Amino acid sequence: MFSYFAYGLAIKSEIELFEFVPAQLPGDITIRWNRNATIPDEVNGNHTCFIKVTLEEAILFDKNAALFIIRNGCEIIVTPLNDDERLISLYIVGTIMSILLYQRGLFVLHGSAVEFDGSAIAFVGKSGWGKSTIAAALHTKGHRIITDDVVAISTETDTITVFPGYPQFKLFPEVAEILGHDQSELLLLHSQLKKGGFRVAKNFSQTALPLKRIYMLSKDSTVGIKQLQSPESLIELMRNSLPTRWYQIHNTAQFLQCTHIAKNIPSYRLIRSSDLRSLPTLAEMVEAHLIGNLQPSIA
């Protein structure tokens, strides 16, 4: 049994999860194999991939990987459908943990976050739009990574906080090179993935931090920052949250969380160019904006 710590939770797992930080702690979460489980009737048929999310039980089925059952934010049961355990572990540290965190009452965004002056700065957007890229660029400039891909937010206290994930970015080789890293430093995540894993030896924030600002990424021919008003921020937060991005119906509590964040956390549209050479400039612009030396336009 492996023991890890991620997202403020102690995890006991029968499956090795290379991304997570090893830690010998009493387990909040259990991950186990069930190699002989029966495939649920609702999954049988012509489904290549199937997902259903509720707060009590969630099912994710990928015929090329496994059947995952997530129950009450405490247990993950995995029935492998092939012998690719690395693909299964990647599912667990990403999508499956997202579902589990949602079941535990957290507001979960598809994004990345770094620390700036003791607070969390989140970057949110569609897949491939540069969330990991801009976070890694800021990490290169000395800002600690909080999380990549899964941003778990708590709204239970007066302070809205972000929990740390694990010390690794997913980066394309050309992005790593632009940031001054040798491509050989990237870990092979899976033979089918173009991105590699950039493991952070230091500058990883291991405590929950207050959320200060959210940047919603978009693409254009230039770079810039525009302030979002609460209604637009609300729409973007819901669009990039779990389970909305999988076309699952959200619950009332999640909508109230989203509204609370939109009203209390400033949000901005961060416009980036497709030209990777503009990445250092974009990182400098975000820094300047955070310290108040750059005023955004109004969207």
Residue, then its C-alpha position, 0 to 999 in steps of 0.5 A: m500500500f502506497s501513502y501520499f499527501a495531495y490537496g490537503l488529503a492523506i491518501k492510501s493507494e494500492i496503485e502507485l501514483f508517481e505525481f503525488v508527494p509520499a507521506q506516511l499519514p492516516g488515510d482520508i482517501t482509499i484507492r484500491w483495485n477490484r479486478n473482478a467487478t461487473i460492468p454496470d448495466e448503464v455502461n454496457g453497450n457501445h460506449t467507448c467512454f462514459i461518465k456520470v457524476t453525483l455527490e454520492e457515487a460517480i462512474l467513469f468508464d474508458k474501455n481503453a483504461a478502466l472502470f472507476i467508481i468514486r464514492n462519497g469523496c472517500e473511496i476510489i475503486v478501479t477495475p482495469l480493462n487492460d494492463d496499462e497501469r500508467l494510463i490508469s494512474l494518470y486518470i486518477v491524479g487528474t480526472i478522478m481526483s477532480i471528481l472526488l474533490y467535488q464530492r467532498g464539497l470543494f469547488v474544482l476548476h480546470g486550471s493551474a495556480v502559483e503563489f504570489d506574495g503569499s496568495a494563490i493566483a489561478f489560471v483557468g481556460k480550455s485545454g491547450w490554451g496555456k494554463s500550465t504554460i503561464a504557471a510554469a513561466l511564473h515558476t521560472k521567475g521564482h513563484r512557487i507552484i500550487t497546483d497544475d490541472v486541478v484547482a481545488i477551492s474551499t469556500e467554507t470559511d471567510t477566506i477562499t483558499v486553494f489547496p496544493g496539488y503536487p509538484q509537477f507541470k505538464l509541458f510541451p517540449e518546446v515550452a520547456e525549451i523556451l523557459g530555459h529547461d533542457q527537454s531531457e528534464l521532462l519525464l515521460l508521462h505516457s507514450q501517447l502524450k506529447k506533454g512531459g512532466f516537469r518535476v519541481a525539486k523546490n518552490f512547491s507550496q505545501t499549504a493552502l493559500p488564500l485565492k487572490r486573483i483569477y485569470m481566464l485565458s483566451k487567445d488573440s494575435t497579441v497579449g493583454i489583460k481585461q477586467l471581467q465584471s461579476p456576471e461574466s466571471l460567473i459564466e466563465l467559472m461555471r464553464n470551467s468547473l466540474p462537473t459542468r465541463w462534462y455536461q453534468i447538472h451542477n447542484t445548488a451548493q456548487f452554484l452558490q460557491c461559484t457566485h461567492i467566488a465571482k463576487n469576492i475574487p477579482s477576475y481578468r481575461l488574460i489574452r495570450s498570443s500563440d507565439l511561444r516567444s511572447l511567453p516571457t513577456l506575458a509572465e512579466m505582464v502578469e507580474a506587473h499587473l499583480i503588483g499594480n504597475l499595469q492597469p487592465s482595460i475593461a471588458 
